[in-house]
Amino acid sequence: MDAQCKSADALARWLTMQPWASEVFYPGLENHEGHDIIKSQASGFGAVASVKLDSVERAQRIMKRVKIWNVAVSLGGVESILSYPKEMSHAAIPAKERLGLGITDELIRLSVGLKTLRI
């Protein structure tokens, strides 16, 4: 888990520097609204990050072209998984409700596996 958390943190910080990433959600980032709570209650920040991209087209392009990550909904394995909540885990939720939950059409979710990322 330590390797997953370290890789997820590096990935989230790298994503914050990308001009096409409009928002990055990862509790290890100091500006995350739950940062202080999880810092006081856990020994790490987890292995899941989400990123809101600058366009729906970019999100769809990434999902179609991804080669290293597995595209799936499950977040319980040891492999790195990329998902598109709008069309996968949250597809059955009406659009208005989904948007209220912060699941926009530009959002992708990354679950970092046991492989150490080289960023």
C-alpha positions, 0 to 999 in steps of 0.5 A: 500500500505504501508504494501505491500511495507514493505513486498516487501522490506523485501522479496527483502532483504531476496532474496538477501541473498539466495545463489540460487538467482543470482540477485534481482530486486526491486527499494527499493534496493540501488543497483537498477539502478532506486533507486535514481529516484524513491526515489526522485519521490515517497513515496514508492518503490512498491510491485513487485520484480523479482529474477533471480534464479541460474537455469531454473530447480529451477524456474520451480520447484518453479512454480510447488510447490508454495502453498502460492502464486497464480500463475497468470499474473495479477499484479492488485489484492490485493493477492500475485502473482507469475509469470514466465514471460517466459511462461506467460506474455512474452511468445509471445515475441521471445526469442532473444527479450525477453532476450534483455529485461532481461526476462531470463528463470531463472526469476520469478516475485513476486507481494506482496499482502496485507498479511504481509509476515513473513520472 
